[in-house]
């Protein structure tokens, strides 16, 4: 039995939960978890280095790198293949909140 995932800390739930290609038929869906979106936000939008961003999410730098790499792969797949990108699910906690875990079971969206 695998070890349960340690929750990652995020700043908040995203206000936009999907991106859909415009002007062409949608060829499927890909799912981006909330913690993967947070990694993209911290590195590519806030321009933080991976060590600082990993500390903010309370994970190791190596784990952060895996989350970020996976997120970029999902986003790349959506853009290149014309798939809808849906955001939701994952194992995370909101930064500043204590002892409250936000989990969504089953499908990611």
ZIPEHU-V578074 format. One record per helix or strand. SS is the DSSP state (H for helix, E for strand). FROM is the first residue (numbers start at 1). TO is the last residue. Records with the same first field share a line. If there is no record, write none. Layout:
BEGIN
SS->FROM-TO, FROM-TO
END
This chain:
BEGIN
E->8-10, 18-19, 29-32, 84-87, 91-94, 102-103
H->34-45, 50-57, 61-81
END
